[in-house]
Every structure is written in structure tokens, then in C-alpha cells.
Amino acid sequence: MRSPPTHRGQSAPFVWEGGEVRAYKEQDGTFRSVTRQELTGEEHGQGTSLRYFEVGPGGHTTLERHEHTHVVVAIRGSGSALVVDRVLPLAPHDIVFVPSWGWHQFRAARDEPLGFLCAVVLDRDRPVLPRAEDLAVLRRDPVIAAFIRV
Amino acid sequence: MRSPPTHRGQSAPFVWEGGEVRAYKEQDGTFRSVTRQELTGEEHGQGTSLRYFEVGPGGHTTLERHEHTHVVVAIRGSGSALVVDRVLPLAPHDIVFVPSWGWHQFRAARDEPLGFLCAVVLDRDRPVLPRAEDLAVLRRDPVIAAFIRV
């Protein structure tokens, strides 16, 4: 395990030194305009990884779920999130908790990015996408039906 | 384990709903003007707790060290931190990593608070304070000598 630096400043706002701004995940058509940066990992000794995701104006993350949980803190711009069965507005420093197997999707406002910190455990399962029957259940709620992007 | 809410908004900037703004720790003369809020804990399933600490203008946390690590993200105001053997300036979204047994102390600017998120593992040891010989070693560096408050 390499010894991590004690400090990561920013080379530009929301761009941390000593890392890379990466694509959110492999392009698969389920998301739009999302980048990620790994901020902490195994070498920090907490069994977790802290990442920063930024969704561009009008963009969205993948609608998905998994066994592991997310602890999310919004830190830039504005947007909203589907968490389980509710669509929540998000402003800087609002906290979202995605429980085990809860459906979730993050969307930026039309004219602003949405940037958020997201903590996960290192040893975690892969996300699963909604099947047609999952989407049918989610769309029973008109607010969720209008919100989700697949 | 109670089921946590999926969302914690703010009743005022940097005051999260569904919790309390508490004293940093029992008053012992080692810190000045610090509050804490517990943001996540055992019920979030990551084996960690995320806390928000706010140091008032001119205030400071306790100079201490321990086996467990800290992952810190500054989110409000400005200040600086001793981490191991360096004094680092802190601006919003700068990240500080306090390694195992590293001395650390956070100070706010004279005219601004310093607010930061701090992640720790739930199962952790208690901090220890510097002995006279530890202080003597720290004070060999004039920057650290001028920085620390005990």
C-alpha cells in the first residue's frame, strides 16, 4: 500500500491535484455528461473510497441500484436525485443517503452542473440496471416517471 | 439498527436537519470555539462516520494524534492545519489526509470560520495529547512552533 499524500489542493475549482478527471464509467448510453475523480481509497485506511462526481448542465447519472450504500454530499451547483421512491432537490451541502438496493439517479439542473462527493465501501457489488418490470413499478409515481432517464 | 432517512437538508447554512449542533468535546482547555455535527454513522452501513466540524474565527481544535485516520474535506471559510510535520493552508474543497499517529490541529482564519467534513472509522482509538517531549520535537520547526496551540 503506497503512502498517500497528506494534502490535495485544487489546480482549478473542483479539480484536485494528484489525480485525473475521468469518464464516469464506460459509455453505455445510460448516463449523460458525467465525470469522476477518485479522492481517497485503500491507502487511506478506512475501507472506503471518496469520489467526486460532476454532472454537467442537463446531464444525469445512470439509474441503478446495488447492495452497497452511498453517502453523498452535494458541493456544487444544483440538481435533484431519485432516491428509492422520492425525488429530492439538491443544493450544496445537502446530504443524500442511498440505502442498500435503493434505486437512484442524479440529475443536474438545466443551467448548472451538479457536483457531489460520494463515499462507498471498497469491497462492493456491481450496480444493476432496471428491467422493464422495475421501470413499470417506478413509473407508477408520475413524479418519478417524469424524472427518470434511461 | 434504525433505518436512516434518505435525505438531510439544511435548516440554515451548514446546519443539517435531523441532528444537533454539539460541543466539539468535553471542555478541557485544549481547543477553542469548535462545534460538531454527526452526519452519518453505523446505520449507513460503511463502518464509518462523517462529521462536520466548525472552528470559529480565531479558534482551533485540539492538537492530538491517534491510530485511526482522518479524511477531511474543507467546505467553509478558511484556515490552516498542522498535519504530521507540515502546516497547510485550507480553502473550500481542499482535502487533508491525517495518517495513523500523525499529529494534527486545525485552526480557522482570524476573521473567518473553518468548516470541514471529517470521516473516521466507527471502531477507533481515543486521541492522545502531546507530552512535553512531543512538543519539544514539534517546536524544532519554527513554522510549527508558531502554529500550534496547546
Interface residues (C-beta under 8 A of the other chain):
Chain A: S3 P4 P5 T6 H7 R8 G9 Q10 P13 F14 W16 L39 T40 H44 G45 Q46 G47 T48 L50 H68 T69 V71 V73 I75 V83 V84 R86 L88 A91 H93 D94 I95 V96 F97 V98 P99 S100 G102 L117 A119 V120 V121
Chain B: S3 P4 P5 T6 H7 R8 G9 Q10 P13 F14 W16 L39 T40 H44 G45 Q46 G47 T48 L50 H68 T69 V71 V73 I75 V83 V84 R86 L88 A91 H93 D94 I95 V96 F97 V98 P99 S100 G102 L117 A119 V120 V121
